[in-house]
Amino acid sequence: MQEKSRFKKVMSSTDILVVAFGAMIGWGWVVSSGRWIQNAGTIGTLLGFIIGGIMIYFVGMTYAELTPAMPKVGGEHVFSHKAFGPTGSFICTWALILSYIGVVCFEAVSLPTIMQYIFPSFAKGYMYSVAGSDVYATGVILASVFTISIIVINILGIKAASILQTILTLTIAAVGIILVVASAINGSADNLEGQVIIGDGGSAVKNILSVAVVAPFFLFGFDVIPQVAEEINVPLKKVAKILLLSIICAVLFYGLVVFAVGYALNSKGISEAMEGSGLVTASAMEKVFNSTVMAKVLIIGGLCGVITSWNSFLIGGSRAIFSMAESKMIPGRFSKLHSKHKTPVNALLLIGVLSLAAPFFGRTMLVWISDAASFACCLAYCMVSLSFLILRKKEPELHRPYKVKHYRFVGITASVLSGLMVVLYLIPNSGCSMTIEEWIIVGGWAILGLSFYIICKRHYKKQFGTLALEK
């Protein structure tokens, strides 16, 4: 592989960790903890997240070996190309781009909603409704300002984006630690009564598994690391360890927050919070401090989570688009790098335009996009896990700075678990099956991808699907 990189190698170990961790810690820890506890109990939710975390950790181990072995921009694009060839690589990367764009768009719409929790009178200038979701001028303006700001920061360079990520991630961590410590001091074990594990015997197992199935969807984001492989200025073996550490940190964060909520609020308190704002984690913060101000402090921490997730997936999505364009799988103009900052400017602008459009469609439609994005991510994970197994057979002499032990067990487990998640989305009434609207999004994205595939293959001919390292 060529040693020369088209990008600036400026990312440190801290930068890599906060980009991955920030991607995994979004808004879910603020808004979903109450629902998880009601479904499975406090300890049941912890067990569910541990099980879900194990699933993601197996997939993460395949990434940990492949990323330092092929440290090129696009990550999964390169892995799947080496294993499956251009067509398989197209499917994997195209699915991954949908998952990244889906998250970016969803965060753009979540931002006004969060602001309304902090300032109840924020929503002004009613415009129209989409599928029961009201669209307000103030929300569109706020989302647009943040979108443009984040795009500009990313165009200025990955280091600038990493600095923003570090500040926000430290804020999230600080708020989370404050909640956990305050809950330990002012909470009570009596609050766990009746909500340790919900159900008995088989029903308890089913409830725990219901959390385990959704947990991986809150742990997506470590895969941003391979996307920026050419911008990392860290020993390759260390990159693999940081990737795995980011998964452990995310599972630990969610687990501690859930336990803190269950320790601070009894089942009645959680029910009242669910019927009220729905922000049970913020209610727990208010309870342990006896202060509505501290509840808003926690919501601000959640707001930081939205921005870190938004920023990370913007970074990952732009690099994935760049890698496909560089391989002549989509129009080549998206492979343009900024002359000074060496960032994929056109790819960033494309995602920026989609982000600007998202708030106009209302929050309900973005829920559909989010679910479609989760399906696409599971598909990409499955293909990467299979690539891991294939490349061990196909290229046994490939230099692997970090080599996974018992690779067959790891690769098969990762492939089966991620493949199972894909199947659950496809089976009707599985609890995870996609709605008609989500099928339309996935189908439309597939048709768009097929169109690019046919047009670019005819236009670029032999250049189609060639990796930069092969040119």
C-alpha positions as a Python dict, from the first residue, in 0.01 Angstrom:
ca = {
    (1, 'M'): (0, 0, 0),
    (2, 'Q'): (110, 352, -72),
    (3, 'E'): (239, 540, 227),
    (4, 'K'): (158, 883, 81),
    (5, 'S'): (-172, 1020, 206),
    (6, 'R'): (-389, 1279, 36),
    (7, 'F'): (-511, 1396, 376),
    (8, 'K'): (-342, 1571, 666),
    (9, 'K'): (-244, 1329, 944),
    (10, 'V'): (-346, 1536, 1243),
    (11, 'M'): (-573, 1317, 1459),
    (12, 'S'): (-436, 1212, 1798),
    (13, 'S'): (-543, 921, 2020),
    (14, 'T'): (-780, 1153, 2207),
    (15, 'D'): (-929, 1280, 1883),
    (16, 'I'): (-1006, 925, 1765),
    (17, 'L'): (-1164, 825, 2096),
    (18, 'V'): (-1389, 1131, 2127),
    (19, 'V'): (-1503, 1110, 1763),
    (20, 'A'): (-1608, 745, 1809),
    (21, 'F'): (-1751, 785, 2161),
    (22, 'G'): (-1929, 1107, 2065),
    (23, 'A'): (-2093, 930, 1771),
    (24, 'M'): (-2233, 659, 2001),
    (25, 'I'): (-2358, 896, 2272),
    (26, 'G'): (-2638, 1095, 2115),
    (27, 'W'): (-2978, 1192, 2257),
    (28, 'G'): (-3092, 839, 2349),
    (29, 'W'): (-2943, 836, 2701),
    (30, 'V'): (-3164, 1133, 2791),
    (31, 'V'): (-3490, 1033, 2628),
    (32, 'S'): (-3492, 649, 2627),
    (33, 'S'): (-3372, 539, 2972),
    (34, 'G'): (-3721, 548, 3125),
    (35, 'R'): (-3869, 329, 2854),
    (36, 'W'): (-3587, 77, 2890),
    (37, 'I'): (-3635, 54, 3268),
    (38, 'Q'): (-4011, 15, 3231),
    (39, 'N'): (-3960, -266, 2979),
    (40, 'A'): (-3683, -464, 3149),
    (41, 'G'): (-3607, -305, 3487),
    (42, 'T'): (-3289, -128, 3596),
    (43, 'I'): (-3070, -439, 3623),
    (44, 'G'): (-3253, -595, 3329),
    (45, 'T'): (-3159, -295, 3114),
    (46, 'L'): (-2798, -321, 3231),
    (47, 'L'): (-2791, -687, 3129),
    (48, 'G'): (-2956, -600, 2797),
    (49, 'F'): (-2691, -339, 2721),
    (50, 'I'): (-2413, -579, 2815),
    (51, 'I'): (-2556, -840, 2575),
    (52, 'G'): (-2600, -578, 2299),
    (53, 'G'): (-2252, -446, 2373),
    (54, 'I'): (-2107, -795, 2329),
    (55, 'M'): (-2271, -816, 1986),
    (56, 'I'): (-2117, -484, 1883),
    (57, 'Y'): (-1782, -576, 2040),
    (58, 'F'): (-1753, -883, 1815),
    (59, 'V'): (-1820, -666, 1510),
    (60, 'G'): (-1575, -413, 1653),
    (61, 'M'): (-1301, -677, 1671),
    (62, 'T'): (-1330, -736, 1296),
    (63, 'Y'): (-1293, -360, 1246),
    (64, 'A'): (-998, -354, 1487),
    (65, 'E'): (-804, -595, 1266),
    (66, 'L'): (-905, -456, 928),
    (67, 'T'): (-859, -84, 1000),
    (68, 'P'): (-483, -85, 1075),
    (69, 'A'): (-428, -350, 805),
    (70, 'M'): (-581, -119, 541),
    (71, 'P'): (-556, 236, 678),
    (72, 'K'): (-718, 411, 386),
    (73, 'V'): (-998, 665, 372),
    (74, 'G'): (-1336, 504, 339),
    (75, 'G'): (-1254, 209, 565),
    (76, 'E'): (-1539, -32, 492),
    (77, 'H'): (-1523, 63, 123),
    (78, 'V'): (-1169, -76, 107),
    (79, 'F'): (-1238, -382, 326),
    (80, 'S'): (-1538, -495, 122),
    (81, 'H'): (-1365, -419, -208),
    (82, 'K'): (-1074, -645, -118),
    (83, 'A'): (-1312, -923, -16),
    (84, 'F'): (-1604, -896, -259),
    (85, 'G'): (-1480, -678, -545),
    (86, 'P'): (-1638, -356, -679),
    (87, 'T'): (-2004, -466, -666),
    (88, 'G'): (-1990, -588, -307),
    (89, 'S'): (-1800, -276, -209),
    (90, 'F'): (-2063, -56, -375),
    (91, 'I'): (-2346, -224, -180),
    (92, 'C'): (-2161, -205, 153),
    (93, 'T'): (-2051, 158, 119),
    (94, 'W'): (-2381, 278, -27),
    (95, 'A'): (-2566, 124, 268),
    (96, 'L'): (-2322, 285, 510),
    (97, 'I'): (-2373, 628, 354),
    (98, 'L'): (-2750, 594, 404),
    (99, 'S'): (-2694, 515, 772),
    (100, 'Y'): (-2465, 815, 818),
    (101, 'I'): (-2688, 1061, 633),
    (102, 'G'): (-2993, 929, 820),
    (103, 'V'): (-2831, 1005, 1156),
    (104, 'V'): (-2710, 1349, 1044),
    (105, 'C'): (-3058, 1444, 922),
    (106, 'F'): (-3225, 1311, 1235),
    (107, 'E'): (-2994, 1512, 1460),
    (108, 'A'): (-3074, 1826, 1258),
    (109, 'V'): (-3442, 1776, 1339),
    (110, 'S'): (-3383, 1674, 1702),
    (111, 'L'): (-3208, 2001, 1781),
    (112, 'P'): (-3522, 2225, 1774),
    (113, 'T'): (-3711, 1965, 1978),
    (114, 'I'): (-3446, 1974, 2250),
    (115, 'M'): (-3444, 2352, 2249),
    (116, 'Q'): (-3818, 2346, 2307),
    (117, 'Y'): (-3765, 2131, 2620),
    (118, 'I'): (-3525, 2393, 2754),
    (119, 'F'): (-3737, 2691, 2644),
    (120, 'P'): (-4105, 2583, 2622),
    (121, 'S'): (-4201, 2893, 2423),
    (122, 'F'): (-3927, 2839, 2163),
    (123, 'A'): (-4156, 2713, 1884),
    (124, 'K'): (-4273, 3017, 1689),
    (125, 'G'): (-4388, 3078, 1334),
    (126, 'Y'): (-4600, 2772, 1259),
    (127, 'M'): (-4552, 2674, 893),
    (128, 'Y'): (-4732, 2341, 832),
    (129, 'S'): (-4757, 1981, 954),
    (130, 'V'): (-4609, 1664, 807),
    (131, 'A'): (-4754, 1328, 922),
    (132, 'G'): (-4878, 1490, 1243),
    (133, 'S'): (-4549, 1670, 1313),
    (134, 'D'): (-4562, 2051, 1326),
    (135, 'V'): (-4290, 2248, 1151),
    (136, 'Y'): (-4197, 2591, 1295),
    (137, 'A'): (-3984, 2867, 1144),
    (138, 'T'): (-3772, 2900, 1459),
    (139, 'G'): (-3683, 2530, 1446),
    (140, 'V'): (-3586, 2545, 1079),
    (141, 'I'): (-3371, 2854, 1136),
    (142, 'L'): (-3194, 2705, 1439),
    (143, 'A'): (-3120, 2375, 1261),
    (144, 'S'): (-2995, 2566, 954),
    (145, 'V'): (-2756, 2781, 1159),
    (146, 'F'): (-2610, 2477, 1337),
    (147, 'T'): (-2584, 2281, 1010),
    (148, 'I'): (-2394, 2557, 834),
    (149, 'S'): (-2166, 2605, 1136),
    (150, 'I'): (-2078, 2235, 1162),
    (151, 'I'): (-2018, 2210, 787),
    (152, 'V'): (-1784, 2513, 796),
    (153, 'I'): (-1593, 2367, 1093),
    (154, 'N'): (-1548, 2038, 905),
    (155, 'I'): (-1434, 2211, 587),
    (156, 'L'): (-1171, 2394, 793),
    (157, 'G'): (-1021, 2055, 877),
    (158, 'I'): (-1061, 1738, 1078),
    (159, 'K'): (-858, 1888, 1362),
    (160, 'A'): (-1104, 2174, 1405),
    (161, 'A'): (-1391, 1924, 1407),
    (162, 'S'): (-1203, 1709, 1659),
    (163, 'I'): (-1150, 2005, 1894),
    (164, 'L'): (-1524, 2074, 1887),
    (165, 'Q'): (-1589, 1705, 1950),
    (166, 'T'): (-1351, 1695, 2246),
    (167, 'I'): (-1511, 1996, 2419),
    (168, 'L'): (-1863, 1861, 2376),
    (169, 'T'): (-1773, 1503, 2472),
    (170, 'L'): (-1607, 1623, 2793),
    (171, 'T'): (-1928, 1816, 2870),
    (172, 'I'): (-2138, 1501, 2820),
    (173, 'A'): (-1903, 1299, 3041),
    (174, 'A'): (-1909, 1566, 3312),
    (175, 'V'): (-2291, 1581, 3315),
    (176, 'G'): (-2313, 1202, 3323),
    (177, 'I'): (-2065, 1177, 3611),
    (178, 'I'): (-2254, 1446, 3806),
    (179, 'L'): (-2577, 1249, 3765),
    (180, 'V'): (-2419, 918, 3871),
    (181, 'V'): (-2243, 1065, 4177),
    (182, 'A'): (-2549, 1265, 4290),
    (183, 'S'): (-2771, 961, 4246),
    (184, 'A'): (-2532, 748, 4452),
    (185, 'I'): (-2543, 1007, 4732),
    (186, 'N'): (-2908, 1117, 4726),
    (187, 'G'): (-3075, 818, 4562),
    (188, 'S'): (-3192, 506, 4741),
    (189, 'A'): (-3182, 131, 4688),
    (190, 'D'): (-3549, 133, 4789),
    (191, 'N'): (-3626, 294, 4452),
    (192, 'L'): (-3515, -25, 4279),
    (193, 'E'): (-3800, -218, 4437),
    (194, 'G'): (-4032, -353, 4170),
    (195, 'Q'): (-3800, -248, 3888),
    (196, 'V'): (-3486, -458, 3930),
    (197, 'I'): (-3586, -699, 3653),
    (198, 'I'): (-3936, -682, 3504),
    (199, 'G'): (-4112, -1018, 3469),
    (200, 'D'): (-4044, -1370, 3589),
    (201, 'G'): (-3866, -1658, 3422),
    (202, 'G'): (-3922, -1657, 3047),
    (203, 'S'): (-4092, -1317, 3042),
    (204, 'A'): (-3793, -1162, 3221),
    (205, 'V'): (-3555, -1309, 2963),
    (206, 'K'): (-3777, -1179, 2682),
    (207, 'N'): (-3779, -830, 2835),
    (208, 'I'): (-3402, -826, 2875),
    (209, 'L'): (-3358, -940, 2515),
    (210, 'S'): (-3594, -665, 2398),
    (211, 'V'): (-3336, -416, 2529),
    (212, 'A'): (-3045, -622, 2397),
    (213, 'V'): (-3189, -605, 2044),
    (214, 'V'): (-3214, -225, 2042),
    (215, 'A'): (-2889, -161, 2235),
    (216, 'P'): (-2663, -205, 1928),
    (217, 'F'): (-2855, 73, 1754),
    (218, 'F'): (-2743, 312, 2029),
    (219, 'L'): (-2384, 189, 1993),
    (220, 'F'): (-2337, 260, 1624),
    (221, 'G'): (-2056, 507, 1560),
    (222, 'F'): (-1723, 336, 1629),
    (223, 'D'): (-1715, 262, 1254),
    (224, 'V'): (-1639, 630, 1190),
    (225, 'I'): (-1275, 553, 1283),
    (226, 'P'): (-1196, 356, 962),
    (227, 'Q'): (-1343, 641, 757),
    (228, 'V'): (-1070, 879, 877),
    (229, 'A'): (-786, 625, 874),
    (230, 'E'): (-565, 842, 651),
    (231, 'E'): (-598, 1136, 891),
    (232, 'I'): (-484, 950, 1203),
    (233, 'N'): (-136, 1024, 1339),
    (234, 'V'): (-121, 729, 1580),
    (235, 'P'): (55, 387, 1561),
    (236, 'L'): (-175, 149, 1374),
    (237, 'K'): (-191, -113, 1648),
    (238, 'K'): (-300, 153, 1893),
    (239, 'V'): (-585, 258, 1662),
    (240, 'A'): (-737, -90, 1697),
    (241, 'K'): (-725, -73, 2076),
    (242, 'I'): (-882, 275, 2082),
    (243, 'L'): (-1165, 151, 1859),
    (244, 'L'): (-1246, -130, 2102),
    (245, 'L'): (-1206, 104, 2401),
    (246, 'S'): (-1465, 341, 2253),
    (247, 'I'): (-1724, 59, 2251),
    (248, 'I'): (-1648, -30, 2614),
    (249, 'C'): (-1676, 337, 2718),
    (250, 'A'): (-2013, 374, 2546),
    (251, 'V'): (-2159, 59, 2708),
    (252, 'L'): (-2026, 173, 3047),
    (253, 'F'): (-2176, 522, 3002),
    (254, 'Y'): (-2522, 392, 2913),
    (255, 'G'): (-2510, 137, 3195),
    (256, 'L'): (-2414, 390, 3463),
    (257, 'V'): (-2679, 640, 3346),
    (258, 'V'): (-2953, 376, 3352),
    (259, 'F'): (-2852, 260, 3701),
    (260, 'A'): (-2839, 622, 3824),
    (261, 'V'): (-3193, 683, 3695),
    (262, 'G'): (-3327, 364, 3857),
    (263, 'Y'): (-3150, 448, 4184),
    (264, 'A'): (-3288, 805, 4185),
    (265, 'L'): (-3650, 742, 4082),
    (266, 'N'): (-3892, 472, 4192),
    (267, 'S'): (-4134, 315, 3945),
    (268, 'K'): (-4401, 579, 4020),
    (269, 'G'): (-4153, 861, 3961),
    (270, 'I'): (-4046, 710, 3629),
    (271, 'S'): (-4409, 668, 3518),
    (272, 'E'): (-4488, 1030, 3604),
    (273, 'A'): (-4181, 1150, 3414),
    (274, 'M'): (-4279, 937, 3113),
    (275, 'E'): (-4629, 1084, 3115),
    (276, 'G'): (-4486, 1434, 3148),
    (277, 'S'): (-4187, 1550, 2942),
    (278, 'G'): (-4070, 1196, 2869),
    (279, 'L'): (-3716, 1299, 2968),
    (280, 'V'): (-3678, 1059, 3259),
    (281, 'T'): (-3302, 1112, 3290),
    (282, 'A'): (-3357, 1486, 3331),
    (283, 'S'): (-3626, 1414, 3593),
    (284, 'A'): (-3376, 1197, 3782),
    (285, 'M'): (-3127, 1484, 3780),
    (286, 'E'): (-3396, 1720, 3909),
    (287, 'K'): (-3485, 1476, 4188),
    (288, 'V'): (-3134, 1414, 4321),
    (289, 'F'): (-3054, 1788, 4321),
    (290, 'N'): (-3408, 1908, 4396),
    (291, 'S'): (-3352, 2164, 4122),
    (292, 'T'): (-3519, 2227, 3785),
    (293, 'V'): (-3204, 2412, 3679),
    (294, 'M'): (-3000, 2091, 3706),
    (295, 'A'): (-3258, 1914, 3488),
    (296, 'K'): (-3189, 2170, 3219),
    (297, 'V'): (-2814, 2125, 3270),
    (298, 'L'): (-2859, 1757, 3191),
    (299, 'I'): (-3065, 1840, 2882),
    (300, 'I'): (-2781, 2065, 2768),
    (301, 'G'): (-2555, 1760, 2808),
    (302, 'G'): (-2798, 1574, 2584),
    (303, 'L'): (-2781, 1862, 2337),
    (304, 'C'): (-2403, 1817, 2329),
    (305, 'G'): (-2465, 1449, 2254),
    (306, 'V'): (-2678, 1542, 1955),
    (307, 'I'): (-2402, 1765, 1818),
    (308, 'T'): (-2122, 1510, 1877),
    (309, 'S'): (-2322, 1239, 1701),
    (310, 'W'): (-2409, 1483, 1423),
    (311, 'N'): (-2045, 1587, 1384),
    (312, 'S'): (-1905, 1231, 1387),
    (313, 'F'): (-2147, 1094, 1130),
    (314, 'L'): (-2088, 1398, 910),
    (315, 'I'): (-1716, 1318, 922),
    (316, 'G'): (-1779, 950, 843),
    (317, 'G'): (-2040, 1011, 575),
    (318, 'S'): (-1829, 1263, 384),
    (319, 'R'): (-1530, 1026, 378),
    (320, 'A'): (-1748, 736, 258),
    (321, 'I'): (-1886, 952, -25),
    (322, 'F'): (-1532, 1065, -111),
    (323, 'S'): (-1406, 705, -129),
    (324, 'M'): (-1688, 598, -364),
    (325, 'A'): (-1630, 901, -588),
    (326, 'E'): (-1255, 836, -595),
    (327, 'S'): (-1329, 480, -709),
    (328, 'K'): (-1552, 620, -989),
    (329, 'M'): (-1863, 455, -841),
    (330, 'I'): (-2045, 788, -812),
    (331, 'P'): (-1971, 1119, -992),
    (332, 'G'): (-1605, 1212, -955),
    (333, 'R'): (-1675, 1569, -842),
    (334, 'F'): (-1741, 1435, -492),
    (335, 'S'): (-1378, 1329, -460),
    (336, 'K'): (-1257, 1690, -464),
    (337, 'L'): (-1043, 1792, -167),
    (338, 'H'): (-1021, 2149, -38),
    (339, 'S'): (-700, 2299, -175),
    (340, 'K'): (-583, 2426, 164),
    (341, 'H'): (-750, 2216, 433),
    (342, 'K'): (-749, 1880, 246),
    (343, 'T'): (-1108, 1798, 340),
    (344, 'P'): (-1368, 1642, 104),
    (345, 'V'): (-1547, 1971, 51),
    (346, 'N'): (-1807, 1864, -207),
    (347, 'A'): (-1903, 1555, -9),
    (348, 'L'): (-1945, 1772, 301),
    (349, 'L'): (-2157, 2022, 107),
    (350, 'L'): (-2380, 1742, -25),
    (351, 'I'): (-2458, 1617, 326),
    (352, 'G'): (-2497, 1979, 434),
    (353, 'V'): (-2767, 2039, 173),
    (354, 'L'): (-2955, 1726, 284),
    (355, 'S'): (-2925, 1839, 647),
    (356, 'L'): (-3065, 2181, 560),
    (357, 'A'): (-3362, 2017, 388),
    (358, 'A'): (-3436, 1772, 672),
    (359, 'P'): (-3606, 2012, 921),
    (360, 'F'): (-3866, 2105, 655),
    (361, 'F'): (-4003, 1749, 658),
    (362, 'G'): (-4088, 1732, 1029),
    (363, 'R'): (-3978, 1494, 1299),
    (364, 'T'): (-4207, 1201, 1210),
    (365, 'M'): (-4047, 1147, 871),
    (366, 'L'): (-3702, 1159, 1028),
    (367, 'V'): (-3798, 868, 1258),
    (368, 'W'): (-3854, 667, 942),
    (369, 'I'): (-3515, 774, 807),
    (370, 'S'): (-3349, 682, 1137),
    (371, 'D'): (-3492, 328, 1129),
    (372, 'A'): (-3398, 286, 764),
    (373, 'A'): (-3047, 404, 855),
    (374, 'S'): (-3019, 143, 1132),
    (375, 'F'): (-3110, -134, 885),
    (376, 'A'): (-2850, -7, 639),
    (377, 'C'): (-2583, 2, 911),
    (378, 'C'): (-2656, -358, 1014),
    (379, 'L'): (-2619, -465, 651),
    (380, 'A'): (-2282, -288, 625),
    (381, 'Y'): (-2164, -447, 954),
    (382, 'C'): (-2256, -791, 824),
    (383, 'M'): (-2060, -735, 504),
    (384, 'V'): (-1755, -609, 694),
    (385, 'S'): (-1767, -913, 926),
    (386, 'L'): (-1783, -1144, 623),
    (387, 'S'): (-1495, -947, 463),
    (388, 'F'): (-1290, -1017, 777),
    (389, 'L'): (-1338, -1392, 732),
    (390, 'I'): (-1283, -1389, 356),
    (391, 'L'): (-960, -1185, 377),
    (392, 'R'): (-813, -1421, 636),
    (393, 'K'): (-845, -1692, 369),
    (394, 'K'): (-788, -1480, 60),
    (395, 'E'): (-492, -1273, 186),
    (396, 'P'): (-330, -1463, 476),
    (397, 'E'): (-1, -1277, 423),
    (398, 'L'): (-157, -932, 454),
    (399, 'H'): (29, -732, 718),
    (400, 'R'): (-201, -703, 1018),
    (401, 'P'): (-57, -476, 1293),
    (402, 'Y'): (-342, -594, 1517),
    (403, 'K'): (-437, -958, 1472),
    (404, 'V'): (-750, -1100, 1635),
    (405, 'K'): (-714, -1435, 1808),
    (406, 'H'): (-960, -1716, 1730),
    (407, 'Y'): (-1060, -1531, 1415),
    (408, 'R'): (-1307, -1794, 1296),
    (409, 'F'): (-1512, -1774, 1616),
    (410, 'V'): (-1499, -1393, 1618),
    (411, 'G'): (-1580, -1356, 1248),
    (412, 'I'): (-1863, -1609, 1244),
    (413, 'T'): (-2018, -1466, 1562),
    (414, 'A'): (-1999, -1110, 1427),
    (415, 'S'): (-2147, -1217, 1091),
    (416, 'V'): (-2430, -1417, 1248),
    (417, 'L'): (-2525, -1149, 1502),
    (418, 'S'): (-2520, -861, 1253),
    (419, 'G'): (-2693, -1077, 993),
    (420, 'L'): (-2962, -1162, 1249),
    (421, 'M'): (-3026, -792, 1302),
    (422, 'V'): (-3073, -749, 926),
    (423, 'V'): (-3317, -1042, 916),
    (424, 'L'): (-3519, -902, 1209),
    (425, 'Y'): (-3582, -589, 1005),
    (426, 'L'): (-3710, -798, 715),
    (427, 'I'): (-3942, -1035, 905),
    (428, 'P'): (-4296, -897, 954),
    (429, 'N'): (-4409, -860, 1317),
    (430, 'S'): (-4058, -930, 1451),
    (431, 'G'): (-4073, -614, 1662),
    (432, 'C'): (-3804, -456, 1444),
    (433, 'S'): (-3968, -488, 1101),
    (434, 'M'): (-3972, -176, 886),
    (435, 'T'): (-4286, 20, 807),
    (436, 'I'): (-4403, 94, 453),
    (437, 'E'): (-4254, 442, 475),
    (438, 'E'): (-3917, 300, 578),
    (439, 'W'): (-3928, 47, 295),
    (440, 'I'): (-3990, 337, 54),
    (441, 'I'): (-3678, 514, 187),
    (442, 'V'): (-3462, 200, 162),
    (443, 'G'): (-3605, 114, -180),
    (444, 'G'): (-3558, 468, -309),
    (445, 'W'): (-3197, 472, -187),
    (446, 'A'): (-3137, 133, -353),
    (447, 'I'): (-3281, 258, -684),
    (448, 'L'): (-3064, 572, -666),
    (449, 'G'): (-2760, 354, -597),
    (450, 'L'): (-2844, 120, -885),
    (451, 'S'): (-2875, 420, -1115),
    (452, 'F'): (-2530, 548, -1012),
    (453, 'Y'): (-2389, 197, -1052),
    (454, 'I'): (-2516, 159, -1410),
    (455, 'I'): (-2436, 515, -1523),
    (456, 'C'): (-2085, 526, -1371),
    (457, 'K'): (-1996, 179, -1492),
    (458, 'R'): (-2087, 278, -1848),
    (459, 'H'): (-1914, 616, -1823),
    (460, 'Y'): (-1591, 519, -1646),
    (461, 'K'): (-1566, 165, -1786),
    (462, 'K'): (-1242, 2, -1661),
    (463, 'Q'): (-1186, 282, -1410),
    (464, 'F'): (-1509, 191, -1229),
    (465, 'G'): (-1440, 39, -889),
    (466, 'T'): (-1064, 92, -885),
    (467, 'L'): (-920, 173, -543),
    (468, 'A'): (-676, 460, -503),
    (469, 'L'): (-410, 221, -378),
    (470, 'E'): (-440, 22, -704),
    (471, 'K'): (-393, 321, -937),
}
